[in-house]
Amino acid sequence: MHKPVTILAFLFIVTVSRVLGQTSGIISIDNVNLIPMTQETVLSNQRVFIKDGRILKIEPTSSPRTYEVAQIIDGTGKYLIPGLSEMHYHWRSKDIESDLKLLVANGITTVRNMAEFDGQNQVDIRRKTASGELLGLNYFTSGPYLQARDLASSAQVSNVVKAHREKGYNFLKLADNLPKDLYLTLLAEAQANHVPVVGHAQRNLPLEYSLRMKSIEHVEEFVYLSDDNSNPLLKQSAADLQEVAQQIKASGVYVGTTLVVFDFINNCLDDTKFSALQKSELTKYLVREERKNFLTERNDYRKLKNREFEGVKAPVLFSSYYAWMKDFTRTMASNGVNLLTGSDTYGMVIVGFSLHKEFELLQEAGLKPYDILLASTVNPARYLNTYPLEGTITEGKNANFVLLGKNPLTDIRNTKSIAGVMLKGKWFDQKALKQMLQEVEAAYK
Ligand SMILES: [Zn+2]
């Protein structure tokens, strides 16, 4: 009597799983132009299967469908790219849900928060994005924004590093110049405790010291640096800067771009541009308090308008810095320096939207769209040690994508033509993304 029951049970299980197979939650994106980011290419008419948040298979649409699916997303005429990375984010709204919506609605599936401000618990946000209590972006965070007074003795350095290890921050953010001995102690302690040091450069030491960090978070930092001969980079010839870029490349350090925040500062110093900022449609995605701080004459940068630094008016000086930064970004890119796209969400640098503005400025600086996308997909994944599962659209990787109406490889501004976003296999169509933005607008009113 034993055997037939077993066979019956087996047949029952087979029948059930066949039924489940049809509604197993497999999704396919059909007939799409795939930009896998494994090389500079567009693979036309592809079908991408997604199951349990991962890429199950990629095949040409012309071949017979390998899997039955529960949902088909029509990718005809559209372009699929990996989810984007905002590598310099600051949470400043007291409403993390809204900020995460702004990020996802803009195609961002990986975010790195760059300071834990008072009253925040960034590690808890990271936990909640991973568990699904919050929108499930890949969330990384540094510890607090550390200044010289936080690291004023070797005992203090040890305590800070220990606290970072225990709390489990992904990075230690150094935002100030330290005396050489304390800086070297910090690097050694952090290394022993497996805490990567990132942040601003050591402006009082030759360039090589700053290159020991895992990443330098603004191109602006190079404006204030000198090479070994105490020769400011700002004063060097194009030929010498090629050599500097090669030195940066050789060190393997990553460089966060954040041109857009400097662009914002320049815009504050110009009456016409500032008035355009005040009228921008995007101000509705900024919390009221921030609008008061940055869109009125209370804005600290407005007060710099008539100041002089070493005999040069601030607007003239800052715009010359900005022009240099764009040139130097292009020089670094052409020398293969590992760039990371980040916007530094401060002032009128609006969460989510600002990454696309950053892309636009990088393109204006002379970077190829493909290189800009690398700095927002592949490079961040390598940097964050997530490349086995992130950064490209290939089988087995996490299903984090952006579906675009237009080809971003011909013009990076096309990353704004978002038709849908997939976040770990969950599909948000244009209507769902619009809904997210409306919710933020209501929350920030
Ligand atoms: Zn920052």
Boltz pocket constraint, residues with backbone or C-beta under 6 A from the ligand:
constraints:
  - pocket:
      binder: B
      contacts: [[A, 88], [A, 89], [A, 90], [A, 114], [A, 344]]
      max_distance: 6.0
